[in-house]
Amino acid sequence: MTDAQKNIPSSAITRAAKLASLPLGMAGRFTVGLGKRLGGISGDIVNADLQRRTAEQLFSVLGQLKGGAMKFGQALSVFEAALPEDLAKPYRVALTKLQDSAPPLPAASVHKVLAEQLGPDWRTKFKEFNDDPVAAASIGQVHRATWADGRDVAVKIQYPGAGPALLSDLKQLSKVARLFALIQPGLDIKPLLAELKSRLAEELDYELEAESTARFAAEYDGDKEIAIPHVVASAPRVLVTDWIEGRPLSQVIAEGTQEERNHAGRLLAVLHFSAPTRAGLLHADPHPGNFRILPDGRLGVLDFGAVAQLPEGSPEPIGRLTRLALDGEAEKVLVGLREEGFIKAEIEVDADEVLEYLLPILAPLQTERFHFNRAWLRGQATRIGNPRSSAYQLGKQLNLPPAYLLIHRVTLGSVGVLCQLEAEAPYREIVEEWQPGFAE
């Protein structure tokens, strides 16, 4: 073993080894699949089996890892509604295990971080502190405690060495990106991984997260529908906020009544569309683990480590071009898309074909109420993501300007959660109220 290798933590080596096992497993399954085809078994049956086995291994490995693998898994989780149910089920199981199992950071290590970040007298700031974590985050864990003034608080503590581990995992995942094409044709995860890497510094800075949390909390203070925890104390690697007690959104997805699902879905849409206007920010991590339904019916929102800065609110062209598309103004939509950079000047496309591409995606805004569901999302994923479809060929000619990248990803993620909820609500009314440029 070289000196450099001796300096690498064993946990990092273990994570790298597990991630590296993914392409090897795929190669083995491909060889077996080829043998079955030569043996006369239907290609469709072999492909389905290959797809299922790849998904099981992929989700199993992600479910055993923390750090970047967990962060990626959480970001990808919102798209599981687009997967066939036999593939989505093992993914949900792996992700649930991953979210519910707090990593075994020893109490001594927790105390050391608290002393470094809050000062050697950190214990005087708490009336009580529970050494056992109640939840695991991708780069830290959460403890429940009682602040000195008697408030129940959540204490988010960053893992020592979280930054290098996160970056290492994301680099490893980039190497196995092609595996996801086997699970869902047309699913390109490289832009998602690139975005996670680019926002790494922000995610690791808990003081920056405290600023974003405080801005949201100030704007939604006393709101009848949205609840944001107030910041109690912060440091670069420790964040203390009010404790929010509520029913996890994942539980509503798993066993909620239709009324509960509809209620949660409407509140998620209100948060998504109102936050840019009210707070100049967009909550950019819309996976179910970040939301709670409080006993009074409000939506509790957690984790503001990933936000989009939108000081001018949501871009007006989004609303204007959406309205033009719904009104059937194909030529005006094409002109607007070119002006915003969605279609480059040298690309020639037919305006009516572009409108035909967009309208099915805008179905939730074509009626007073829309019922999001997995079948609808799978249909859109197949239409746009199948390399043999005309929509896929047109989509390849479209461009996503950098200014819209995060907004686009978060909107898709929010839609994914709504489809997991199978929620029905008056989404058009919400968009009319909050999205600049949309109202007639």
Secondary structure, 3 states (H helix, E strand, C coil): CCHHHHCCCHHHHHHHHHHHHHHHHHHHHHHHHHHHHHCCCCHHHHHHHHHHHHHHHHHHHHHHCCHHHHHHHHHHHCCHHHCCHHHHHHHHHHHHHHHHCCCCCCHHHHHHHHHHHHCCCHHHHEEEECCCCCEECCCEEEEEEEECCCCEEEEEEECCCHHHHHHHHHHHHHHCCCHHHHHCCCCCCHHHHHHHHHCHHHHHCHHHHHHHHHHHHHHHCCCCCEECCCEEEEECCEEEEECCCCEEHHHHHHHCCHHHHHHHHHHHHHHHHHHHHHHCEEECCCCHHHEEECCCCCEEECCCCCEEECCCCCCHHHHHHHHHHHCCCHHHHHHHHHHHCCCCCCCCCCHHHHHHHHCCCCHHHCCCCEECCHHHHHHHHHHHHCCCCHHHHHHCCCCCCHHHHHHHHHHHHHHHHHHHHCCEECHHHHHHHHCCCCCC
